[in-house]
């Protein structure tokens, strides 16, 4: 893409049956306390999601079902992802219509973070795949209740001119939440009980700090209160792609890039054990080392590119660059059979993924159909993140079973070449959708 980068004009007002409680565009700058609350709370929620997904679920599955670890892990993660993509927009819808003196968002944020602790206890004490899966579904329900309300705070209380910057900090917090996971996995790789309990304790303890930082969440005026019904809950999961092509294109981009990431990320530990012939301890140590490298790259990239996106308005250019970097990263791993290319691939992916999550939230805030139900629409958008986590673990074993790995050891029975090729193609397909994202609130990058 060519042309001079220009600052994004304020987006055209979204239509809807009711205005947001606190129109962000009416403020010059969001209070620093609110921005700090967003970042801190996203960090807590991210820890709840990250610790199990990075490795503790893999390690727990290795304990309860060592002879069917790939299929059991895929089933557990898929069940949690199904719960996530159903419940996130539902909780968002309920948050939009919540009334009371504590506002629309904070009760759901507090409740979700506190509810993560008993869910963690169910996983930590699991003696079977069924119990582990149940615990992960409960954890997804708890943290998605908090996440749905938290994301809507950006739409409610952050001015349009600041949304990309805050989106970048929000993304940086999400990536930074992985750091405790990699650190603890490196320190106590065999203590799965602590690895699963610590996120729940952290979330429950920090919930009350979040409550204080995000104060000012106003109650819905009586004239704007809307009832909740089974029909409204069901329709909160749906949208018509024909009425909002730009939103649909952004949704599909996140779906494909998240799908590519989920396709390869779920079996990252097993990839090292199969392709590089590492022991469980060696693979866990390398996952920890590359993971911390990725966290640093993600955090710096998200913060830097979020600020650049605010200044230039060139959101689509950042999406293209991030998609190409992610495709290159997966191609390197697809063709690698030694350790050092893994580090190089990790660094490239860290920059690309950080850049993407720096702008995708701000981008969808400009193209979502209405601002009246911000949490609901952000919940629908989150389906594009959660749904691939359900599909990818089920698709991955199919790709792994396609013949033998031409790069791996001769005895290898899992085709990681095919797995990473699938991820590469998904990332390139996401890049190809960029020209479809057209909206008056976007610069002509």
N, C-alpha and C positions, 0 to 999 in steps of 0.2 A: 504494500500500500504506500502511496506517495502523497505528498502535499504538506502544507504547513500545518503544524499542530496548533489548535486554537483552544482557548478555554471554553468549557462547556457552558452554554447559557442555562438559566434555571429551567427545569423541565416544566412542560405544560401541566396544569393542574389535572390530576386524575379525577375521573368521574366516579360517582357512587351515591348511595342513598344517604350517607352521613359523612361529615367531615371528620378528620382525625381529632382526637381530644386536644392535642397541642400541636398545631401545625408547625413543623420544624422550620419551614421557610420564613416564618415570622421572626426568627431569632438570627442575630449575627453570628454568634458562636454558642455552641453547647457548653454548659457548665463543665468545668474540668472534673468535678466530682462525678457527674453522670458518665463521662467518658471513662474515668477510672473504674466506675462500677461495671460498665460494659466489658471492659478488658478483664477485670478480675473475675467476674462471674463466668465469662466465656472460658477462662483458664480452668476454673473449677469443673465446669461441664465437660471440657475437653479431657481433663484427667480421667473423669468417669468413663468416657468412651475409649480413650487411647490406651490405658493400661491393659485392659483385656484384649483389645484388637492387636496391639503390637506383638505380644507374645504370651501373656499369662493364660489366655484361653487355649492357645496351642499347647502350652506346658500342662495345663489341667487336663486337656483331652488326652495327652500322652500318658497321663496317670490312669484315667478311668477307662480308656478304650485304646490301648497302644497298638492293637492289631488292625484297627480300622480308623486310624487317626485322620486321614484325609477326608473320608466321607462323613465322619462324625463332626469334625470341625466345620466342614461346609454346611452341614445341616443346622448346627447351633447358630452360626453366623447368619445363615439365611432366615431362620426363625426370628432372630432379633431384628433383622432388616425389614421383614414384613411388618412387624409391630411398629417399627419406626416410621415407615412411609404411610401407614394408616393413621397412626396416632398423632404425628406431628401437625398435620393440617387440622385435625379434629381439636386438639388442644389449642391451636392457634385460633380457631373459630370460637371456642369457648372463652378464650382470653379476650377476644374482640368484644364479646357480649357480656363480660363479667361486670357486675355492678358492686358497689360498696365503697366505704370510705377509704380503703387502702388502695384503690385504683384497679386497673385492669390487668397489669402485668406482674407486679410484685408478689401477689399471693401464689401465682403459678410458679414463679421462679423459686420462692422459698420452699413451697411444697415439693417441687420436683427434686431439688437438691437434698432435702431431708429424706425423701423416700428412696434415694439411691443407696442409703446405708443398709436397710434390710435386704434389698436386692443383692448387694455385694455379699452379705452373709449367706444367702442361699447358694451363690456360686462357690464361695470359699469352702463350704461344708459338703459340696456335692460328692456323691459316691457313684453316680451314674450319669450317663449322657443326658437322660431326660431331666434330671434335677439341674444339671448345668445349663441346659437349654432354657428351662423355666426361669432360672435366675437371670440369664442374659436378657430374656424378654421383659422381665420386670424392670431391669436396669434401663433398657431402652425406653420403656414407658415413662419412668421417672425423669430421666434426663431430657427426653423430648418434650415433656411438659414445661420444663424450665427453659429449654432452648427456643421453643416456639414463641414464648412470651418475650424472651430476651431480644431476639432478632427484631421484633416489632418495636422495641424501644428506639432503635436506630431510625425507623420511619417516623415514629411519634415525636422524637425530641432532638434529632440531629438535623441542622439545616442542610439544604441540598448542596450548597457549596462546600460543605465539610464532610459529606457522606463518604466519599472515596477515601479520604484520609482516615476516618474512623473505621471504615470497612477494612482498610489495610491493617490498622492496629488490632481490630477484631480477629482478622485472619492470623496475625502474628501471635496473638494469645492462643488461638487454636493450635498452632504449630508448637508454641512453647510448652503447651500442656503435655506434649509427648516426651519432653526432656526428663521429667521425673520417672516416667515409665522406663526409658532406656537406662537411666541411672540405677534404678532399683533392680532391674533385670540383670544388669551387670554385677551388682553387689550380692543379690540373693536369688540366683536363678532357680534354685531348687525349693524355695519357700513360696509355693503358689498361694497358700492361705493369706500371707501378708500381701502378696502382689494383688490379690483380689479385694482384700478388706480396705487397704489404705485409700483407694479412690473414694470409697463410700464415706469414710471418716472425714477426709478432706472436704468433700462437698457439704456434708451436714454441718461441719464446724464453720465453714466459710459462708454458709447461707445467710447468717444474720448480719455479717459484714456487708454482703450484697444488698440486703434489705435496707440498710442505713444509707449506703452510697447512692442507691437509686430512688431515694425518697423524692417526692414531688410528682409521683405518678397520680394524675388526677382521676377522680371518679367520673363516670359517664353521667352527663346531665340527664335528668329525667326525661326531657323531650327527645333525647337521642337513643334511649334504651330500646333494644330490639329483643324479642323473645327467642329462646332456643327451642327447637323441636327436632324430632327424629329426622324430618325431611331436611332441615337446615344443616344438621350434622352430616347427613349423607352427601348432600350437594357440596359440602365444603371440600370433599375429596376430588371434585370434578371441575373441569373447565373446558371450554370449547376452543380448540386451537385456531379455528377459522376467524374468531373475533379478535385475536391478539397474536398475530404472526411473529412479532418481535419477541414477546414473552415466550412463545413456543420455541423459537430458535435458541434463545438463551437457556431455556429449560433443557433442550436436547444437547446443547454444548456441555452443560454441567453433567448431564447423564452420561455422555460418552467419555468425558475426561475422568469423571469419578469411576466409571466402569473400567476404564483402562487401569487406573490406579488400584482399584479393588481386585481386579483380575490377577495382578502380579503380587500385590501386597499381602494377601491372605496366606500365600504359600511361600513367603520370603524365607522363613526359617528352613522349610523343607527343601527349597531351591538350593540353599547352601549345602545342606546335608547330601543331596543327590548329585548336583552338578559338580561341586568342589570336594565331595567325599569327606565332609567334616563330621566330627562327632557332635552330639547335641550341645555339649558345653562349648566347643569351638564355634559352632554356628551361633549360639546365643551371644557369645562374646563379640563376634563380628557384627551381628545385628545391633548390639548395643553401641559399638563404635561408629558404624555408619549411620545409625539412627541419631546419635548426638550431632554428627556432622550435618545431617539433613535438617535437624531442628535449627541449628545456627543459620544455615542457608535460608530456610523457610521464613524464619522470623525477620531476618534482615531484608530479604527480598520483599516480603509482604509489606513491611513498614515503608521501605523506600519507594516501591512501585505504587503503593496506595497514595502517597503524597504526590508523586509525579502524575498519577492519573487525575488527581484533583486539580492540578495546575494546568494540564494539557487537555483534559477531556477525551483523550485518545484511548478509551476503554477497549475498543475492538482491536486496536493494534497490540495491546498488551495480551489480549486473549490469543491472538494468532501466534505471537512470540512464545507464550507459555505452552501452547499446544505442540509447537514444533520442538521445543526443548524436551518436553516429556516424551515425544516420539523418539527423539534421538537417544535419550536415556535408556528407554526400553530396548532399542535396537542394539545398544552396546551390551547390555546384559544378555540379550538373545544370543550374541556371538562370543561371549566371554567364557573362559574356563579357568580363570585365575583370579587372585584377590584384588590386584590393583585396579583393573577396569571397574570393579564393583564400587570402589571409592569415587572414581571419576564419574561414573554413571549417577551415583548418589548426589554428587555436587550439582550436576546439570539438572536433575529432577527437582532438587531443592529450590533452585532459582525459578524454574518453570512453574512449579506448583504454588510457590509463594506469590509469584506475580499474578497467577490466575485467581487465587482466593483474595488477593488485594482488591480486585476490581469487580468480581462477579456479583457481590452483594450490592454494591453501588449501582451496577448496571441494571440489575433486576428491579431495584427501587424506582428507576426511571421508566421502565417499560411494563411494570405490572398493571393490570387492567384498571384497578381502583385502589385508592389509598384509604377508603372507608373501612376495609377489612384487611389491614396490612398484615396482621399475624396469620390470617387464613391464607393469603396469597404467598407469603413467605413459607408457610407450611407446605403448600402445593409445590413451591420451588424446591423445598427440601426433599420432596419425593425423588427428585432427580439425583439427589445424593444418596438417599437410603435405598432406593430400588436396585441400583447396581450392586449394592452390598448383599442383596438377596440373590440376584441373578448370577453374579460373577462366581461365587463359590460353587454354584451348581454347574456353570459352564466350564470352569477350570478343570475339573476331573475329566470332562469330555476331551478337551484339548490335550491334556496330559496323556491321555490314552491313545492319541493318534500316532501310531508307530513308535519309533525309538528316537531319542534325542541325538541328532547328528553331531552335536558339539560335546555332549557329556561323555562319561565313561562308557565303555562298550557294554558293561553289565547293567547300565541304567535302564529302568523300565518306565520312566516318566519323561514325557517329551516337553521339557521346559522351553525348547526352541519354539514349538507351536504356541505355547502359552504366551510368551513374550511377543511373538509375531501378532497375535490377536490384540494385545494391548497397544502395540504400535499402530495398527490399522485403525483402532478406535480413536486414538488421539488425532490422527490425520483426518478422520471423518469429522471430528469436532471443529477443526480448523476450517474445513470446507464450508461449514454452515455460516461463517462470519458475515458474508455479504447479505444474508437475509435479515440481519439485525439493523433495522432502520426505524428511527424515532426522532421527532422534532427536538428532543432534549439531548441529543448526542451530537458531538462535533463530527465534521466530515473528515475523519482520520483515514 
